[in-house]
């Protein structure tokens, strides 16, 4: 999963490129997700995708510092997270 980040007065997530394991094309998600928290200074991200595009299941992503938890279909996937922009 990669993010397109824009800037108004503060950084905002404009789109998400979601790639399932083994998928080299991915699905671009624009505006069909809710960013609950995006704090680049405190390194906190809370994002919810409700599954409007049937190619991508609903998911929740929570990031605290460099650790992330992606929840898809009730399964939690823990991983590292990079804040490099």
C-alpha distances in whole Angstrom, upper triangle without the diagonal:
4,7,10,13,16,20,23,24,21,18,16,12,13,10,7,6,5,6,8,10,13,11,12,12,9,10,10,11,13,15,15,14,15,15,18,17,16,18,17,21,21,17,16,14,14,12,13,13,16,15,17,15,17,14,12,13,14,12,12,10,13,13,16,17,15,14,12,12,10,13,13,17,18,17,15,13,13,12,12,10,11,13,14,14
4,7,10,13,16,20,22,19,15,13,10,11,9,6,5,7,9,12,13,15,14,13,13,10,11,10,10,12,15,15,14,16,14,17,17,15,17,15,19,20,16,16,13,15,13,15,14,18,17,18,17,19,16,14,16,16,14,14,12,14,13,17,17,15,15,13,15,13,16,16,20,22,20,18,16,16,14,13,11,10,11,11,11
4,6,10,13,16,18,15,11,10,7,7,6,5,6,9,11,15,17,19,17,16,15,12,12,10,10,10,12,13,12,13,12,15,14,12,14,13,17,18,15,14,12,13,11,14,13,17,17,18,17,20,18,15,17,17,15,14,12,14,13,16,16,15,16,14,16,14,17,18,21,23,22,20,18,18,16,15,12,11,10,11,9
4,7,10,13,16,14,10,9,6,5,5,6,8,11,14,18,20,21,19,18,16,14,13,10,10,10,12,14,13,14,13,16,16,13,15,14,18,19,17,17,14,16,14,16,15,19,19,19,18,21,19,17,20,19,18,17,15,17,16,19,19,18,19,18,19,18,21,21,24,26,25,24,22,22,20,18,15,14,12,12,9
4,7,10,12,10,6,6,5,6,7,9,11,14,17,21,23,25,22,21,20,18,17,13,13,12,13,15,14,14,12,15,14,11,12,11,15,17,14,15,13,15,14,16,17,20,21,21,21,24,22,20,22,21,19,18,16,17,16,18,17,18,19,18,20,19,22,23,26,27,27,25,23,23,21,19,15,13,11,11,8
4,7,10,8,6,5,6,6,9,12,14,18,21,24,26,28,26,24,23,20,19,16,15,13,13,16,15,15,13,16,15,12,14,13,16,18,16,17,15,17,16,18,19,22,23,22,23,26,25,23,25,23,22,21,19,20,19,21,20,21,22,21,23,22,25,26,29,30,30,28,27,26,24,22,19,17,14,14,10
4,6,5,4,6,9,9,13,15,18,21,24,27,30,31,29,28,26,24,23,19,18,16,15,19,17,17,14,17,15,12,13,12,14,17,16,17,16,18,17,20,21,24,25,25,26,29,28,26,28,26,24,23,21,21,20,21,21,22,24,23,25,25,27,28,32,33,32,30,29,28,26,24,20,18,15,15,12
4,5,6,7,11,11,15,18,21,24,27,30,33,34,32,31,29,27,25,21,20,17,16,19,18,17,15,17,16,13,14,14,16,18,18,18,17,19,19,21,22,25,26,26,27,30,30,28,29,27,26,24,23,23,22,23,23,24,26,25,27,27,29,30,33,34,34,32,31,30,29,27,23,22,18,18,15
4,7,9,13,14,17,20,23,26,29,32,35,37,35,34,32,29,28,24,23,20,19,22,20,18,16,17,15,13,13,13,14,17,17,18,17,19,20,22,24,27,29,28,30,33,33,30,31,29,28,25,24,23,22,22,22,24,26,25,28,28,30,32,35,35,35,33,32,31,30,28,24,22,18,19,16
4,6,10,12,16,18,21,23,26,29,32,34,32,31,30,27,26,22,21,18,17,20,18,16,13,14,12,9,9,9,11,13,14,14,14,16,17,20,21,25,27,27,28,31,31,28,29,27,25,22,20,19,18,19,18,20,22,22,24,24,27,29,32,32,32,30,29,27,26,24,20,18,15,16,13
4,7,9,12,14,17,20,23,26,28,30,28,27,26,23,22,19,18,16,15,18,16,15,12,13,11,8,8,8,11,13,12,13,12,14,14,17,19,22,24,24,25,28,27,25,26,24,22,20,17,17,16,17,16,18,20,19,21,21,24,26,29,29,29,27,26,24,23,21,17,15,12,13,10
4,6,9,11,15,17,21,23,26,28,26,25,24,21,19,16,14,12,11,14,12,11,9,11,10,7,9,10,13,15,13,13,11,12,12,14,16,19,20,20,21,25,24,21,23,21,19,17,15,16,15,17,17,19,20,18,20,20,22,23,26,27,27,25,24,23,22,21,17,16,13,14,12
4,6,8,11,13,17,20,22,25,22,22,20,17,16,13,11,9,9,11,10,10,8,11,10,8,11,11,15,16,14,13,10,11,10,12,13,16,17,17,18,21,20,18,19,18,16,15,13,14,14,17,17,18,18,16,18,17,19,20,23,24,24,22,21,21,20,19,15,15,13,14,12
4,7,10,13,17,20,23,25,22,21,19,16,14,11,9,7,7,10,10,11,10,14,14,12,15,15,18,20,18,17,14,14,12,14,13,16,17,16,16,20,19,17,19,18,17,17,16,17,17,20,21,21,22,20,21,19,21,21,24,26,26,25,24,24,22,22,18,17,16,16,13
4,7,10,13,16,19,21,18,18,15,12,10,7,6,5,7,9,9,11,11,15,15,13,17,16,20,21,19,17,14,14,12,13,11,14,14,14,14,17,16,14,16,15,15,15,14,16,17,20,21,20,21,18,19,17,19,19,22,24,23,22,21,22,21,20,17,17,16,16,14
4,6,10,13,16,17,15,15,13,10,8,6,5,7,9,10,9,11,11,15,15,14,17,17,21,21,18,17,13,13,11,11,10,13,13,13,12,15,14,11,13,13,12,13,12,14,15,18,19,18,18,16,16,14,16,16,19,21,20,19,18,19,17,17,15,15,15,15,14
4,7,10,13,14,11,11,9,6,6,5,6,9,12,12,12,15,15,18,19,17,20,19,23,24,20,19,16,16,14,14,12,15,14,14,12,15,12,10,13,14,13,15,14,17,17,20,21,19,19,17,17,14,17,16,19,21,20,19,18,19,17,17,15,15,16,16,15
4,7,10,12,9,10,9,5,5,6,7,11,13,12,12,15,15,18,19,18,21,21,24,24,21,20,16,16,13,13,11,13,12,13,11,12,10,8,10,11,11,13,12,15,16,20,21,19,18,15,15,12,14,12,15,18,17,16,15,16,15,16,15,16,17,18,17
4,6,8,6,7,7,4,7,9,11,14,17,16,16,18,19,22,22,21,24,23,27,27,23,22,19,19,16,16,14,16,14,16,13,14,10,9,11,13,13,15,14,17,18,22,22,20,19,16,16,13,15,13,16,18,17,17,14,16,15,16,15,17,18,19,19
4,6,5,8,9,7,9,12,13,17,19,18,17,20,21,23,24,23,26,25,29,28,24,23,20,20,17,17,15,16,14,16,14,13,10,8,10,13,12,15,14,18,19,22,23,21,19,16,15,12,13,11,13,16,14,15,13,15,15,17,17,18,21,21,22
4,6,8,11,10,12,15,17,21,23,21,21,23,23,26,26,25,28,27,30,29,26,25,22,22,20,20,18,20,18,20,17,17,13,12,13,16,15,17,16,19,20,23,24,21,19,17,16,13,15,13,15,17,15,15,12,15,14,16,17,18,21,22,23
4,6,9,10,13,16,18,22,25,23,23,26,26,29,29,28,31,30,33,32,29,28,25,25,23,23,21,22,20,22,19,18,14,14,16,19,18,20,20,23,23,26,27,24,23,20,20,17,18,16,18,21,18,19,16,18,17,19,20,21,24,24,25
4,6,6,9,13,15,19,22,21,21,24,25,27,28,27,29,29,32,32,28,27,24,24,22,21,19,21,18,19,16,15,11,12,14,17,17,20,19,23,23,26,27,24,23,21,20,17,19,16,18,21,19,20,17,19,18,20,20,21,23,23,23
4,6,10,12,16,19,22,22,22,25,25,28,29,27,29,28,32,32,28,28,25,25,23,23,21,23,20,21,18,18,14,14,17,20,20,22,21,24,24,27,27,25,24,22,22,19,21,19,22,24,22,22,20,21,20,21,20,20,22,22,22
4,7,9,13,16,19,19,20,23,24,27,28,26,29,28,32,32,28,28,25,25,22,22,19,21,18,18,15,15,12,13,16,19,19,21,21,24,24,28,28,26,25,23,23,20,21,19,22,25,23,23,21,23,21,22,21,21,23,22,22
4,7,10,13,16,16,16,19,20,23,24,23,26,25,29,29,26,25,21,21,18,18,15,17,15,15,12,13,9,9,13,15,15,18,17,21,21,25,26,23,23,20,20,17,18,16,18,21,20,20,18,20,19,20,19,19,21,21,20
4,6,10,13,12,13,17,18,21,23,22,25,25,28,29,25,24,21,20,17,16,13,15,12,12,9,10,7,7,11,13,14,16,16,20,21,25,26,24,23,20,20,17,18,16,18,21,20,21,19,21,21,22,20,20,21,22,21
4,6,10,10,11,15,16,20,21,19,23,22,26,27,24,22,19,19,15,15,12,14,13,12,10,12,10,10,13,14,15,16,16,19,20,24,25,24,23,20,20,17,19,17,20,23,22,22,21,22,21,22,20,20,20,20,18
4,7,6,8,11,13,16,18,17,21,21,25,25,22,21,17,16,13,12,9,11,10,9,8,11,10,9,12,12,12,14,14,17,19,22,24,23,23,19,19,16,17,16,18,21,21,21,20,22,21,22,19,20,20,20,19
4,6,7,10,12,16,17,16,20,20,24,25,22,21,17,16,13,13,10,12,12,11,10,14,14,12,15,14,15,16,16,19,20,23,24,24,24,21,21,19,19,19,21,23,24,23,23,24,24,24,21,21,20,21,19
4,6,8,10,13,15,15,19,20,23,24,22,20,16,15,12,11,10,11,12,10,11,15,16,14,15,14,15,15,16,18,20,23,25,25,25,22,21,19,20,19,21,23,24,24,24,25,25,25,22,22,21,22,20
4,7,10,13,16,16,20,21,25,25,23,20,16,14,11,9,7,7,8,7,8,12,13,11,12,11,12,13,14,17,19,23,25,25,24,21,20,17,17,16,18,20,21,21,22,23,23,24,22,23,22,24,22
4,7,10,12,13,17,18,22,21,19,17,13,11,7,6,4,7,9,9,11,14,14,12,12,10,10,10,11,13,16,19,21,22,21,17,17,14,14,14,16,18,19,19,19,20,21,21,19,20,19,21,20
4,6,9,10,14,17,20,19,17,14,11,9,6,5,6,8,11,12,14,17,18,15,15,12,11,10,11,12,14,17,20,21,20,17,16,15,15,16,18,19,20,19,20,20,21,21,19,20,19,21,20
4,6,7,10,13,16,15,14,11,8,6,4,6,9,12,14,15,17,20,20,17,17,14,12,10,10,10,12,14,16,18,17,15,15,14,15,17,19,20,20,19,19,19,19,19,17,17,16,18,17
4,7,10,13,15,14,13,10,8,5,6,8,11,13,16,18,20,22,23,19,19,15,13,10,10,10,12,13,16,18,17,15,15,15,15,17,20,19,21,19,19,19,20,20,18,19,17,20,20
4,6,10,12,10,10,7,5,5,7,10,13,16,19,20,22,25,25,21,21,18,15,12,11,9,10,11,13,15,15,14,14,15,16,19,22,21,22,19,20,19,19,18,15,16,14,17,17
4,6,9,9,8,6,5,7,8,12,15,18,20,21,23,25,25,22,22,19,17,14,11,10,9,11,12,14,14,13,15,16,18,20,23,23,23,20,20,19,18,17,14,14,11,14,13
4,6,6,6,5,6,9,12,15,18,21,24,25,26,29,29,25,25,23,20,17,14,12,10,10,10,13,14,14,16,18,20,23,26,26,25,22,22,20,19,17,14,14,11,13,13
4,6,5,7,8,12,14,17,20,23,25,27,28,30,29,26,26,24,21,18,15,13,11,10,9,11,14,14,17,18,21,24,28,27,26,23,22,20,18,16,12,11,8,10,10
4,5,8,11,14,17,20,23,27,29,30,31,34,33,29,30,27,24,21,18,16,13,11,10,12,15,16,19,21,24,27,30,30,29,25,24,22,20,17,15,13,10,12,13
4,6,9,12,15,19,22,25,28,30,31,33,32,29,28,26,23,19,16,13,11,8,7,11,13,14,17,19,22,25,28,27,26,23,22,19,18,16,14,13,11,14,15
4,7,10,13,17,20,23,25,27,28,30,29,25,25,23,20,17,13,11,7,6,5,8,10,11,14,16,19,22,25,25,23,20,19,16,15,13,10,10,8,11,12
4,7,10,14,17,20,22,24,26,28,27,23,23,20,17,14,11,8,5,5,6,9,10,10,12,14,16,19,23,22,21,18,17,15,15,13,11,12,10,14,15
4,6,10,13,16,19,21,22,24,23,20,19,17,14,10,8,6,5,7,9,10,10,9,10,11,14,16,20,19,19,16,16,14,14,13,10,12,10,14,14
4,7,10,13,16,18,20,22,22,18,17,14,11,8,6,5,6,9,12,13,12,10,10,10,12,14,17,17,17,14,15,14,15,15,13,15,14,17,17
4,7,10,12,14,16,18,18,15,14,11,8,6,5,7,9,12,15,15,14,11,11,10,11,12,15,16,16,14,15,15,15,16,14,16,15,18,18
4,6,9,11,13,15,16,12,11,8,6,5,6,9,12,15,18,19,17,13,12,10,10,11,13,14,15,14,15,16,17,18,17,19,18,21,21
4,6,8,10,12,12,9,8,5,5,6,9,12,15,18,21,21,19,15,14,11,10,10,12,14,15,15,16,17,18,20,18,20,20,22,22
4,6,9,10,12,9,8,5,7,8,12,15,18,21,24,24,22,19,16,13,12,11,11,13,15,16,17,20,21,23,22,24,24,26,26
4,5,6,8,6,5,4,7,10,13,17,20,23,26,25,23,20,18,14,13,10,11,14,15,17,18,20,22,24,22,24,25,27,26
4,6,9,8,8,8,11,14,16,19,22,26,28,28,26,23,21,17,16,14,14,17,19,20,21,24,25,26,25,26,26,28,27
4,5,6,8,9,12,15,17,21,23,27,29,28,27,23,21,18,17,14,15,18,19,21,21,24,24,26,24,26,26,28,26
4,5,7,9,12,16,18,22,24,28,30,29,27,24,22,18,17,13,13,17,18,20,20,24,24,27,26,27,28,30,29
4,7,10,12,16,17,21,23,27,29,28,26,22,21,17,16,13,14,17,18,19,19,22,22,25,24,25,26,27,27
4,7,9,12,14,17,20,24,26,24,22,19,17,13,13,10,11,14,15,16,16,19,19,21,20,22,23,25,24
4,6,10,13,16,19,23,25,24,22,18,15,12,10,7,7,11,12,13,14,17,19,21,21,23,24,26,26
4,7,10,14,17,20,23,23,20,17,14,10,9,6,7,10,11,13,14,17,18,21,20,22,23,25,25
4,7,10,13,17,20,19,17,13,10,7,5,5,7,9,10,10,11,13,15,17,16,19,20,22,23
4,7,10,13,16,16,14,10,8,6,5,7,10,10,10,9,10,12,14,15,15,17,18,21,21
4,7,10,13,13,11,7,6,5,6,9,12,12,12,10,10,10,11,12,11,14,14,17,18
4,7,10,11,8,6,5,7,9,12,15,14,13,11,11,10,11,11,10,13,13,17,18
4,6,7,6,4,6,9,12,15,18,17,16,13,12,10,9,9,7,10,10,14,15
4,6,6,6,9,12,14,18,21,20,18,15,14,11,11,10,9,11,11,14,17
4,6,8,11,14,17,21,24,23,21,18,16,13,11,9,8,9,8,12,15
4,7,10,13,17,20,23,22,20,16,14,11,9,6,5,6,8,11,14
4,7,10,13,17,20,19,16,13,11,7,6,5,5,9,10,14,17
4,7,10,13,16,15,13,10,8,6,5,6,6,9,11,14,17
4,6,10,13,12,10,6,6,5,6,9,9,13,15,18,20
4,6,10,10,8,6,5,6,8,11,11,14,16,19,20
4,7,6,5,4,6,9,11,14,15,18,19,22,24
4,5,5,7,8,11,14,17,17,20,22,24,25
4,6,8,11,14,17,20,21,24,26,28,29
4,7,10,13,16,19,20,24,26,28,30
4,7,10,13,17,18,22,24,27,28
4,6,10,13,15,19,21,24,25
4,7,10,12,16,18,21,23
4,7,10,13,16,19,21
4,7,10,13,16,18
4,7,10,12,15
4,7,9,12
4,6,9
4,6
4
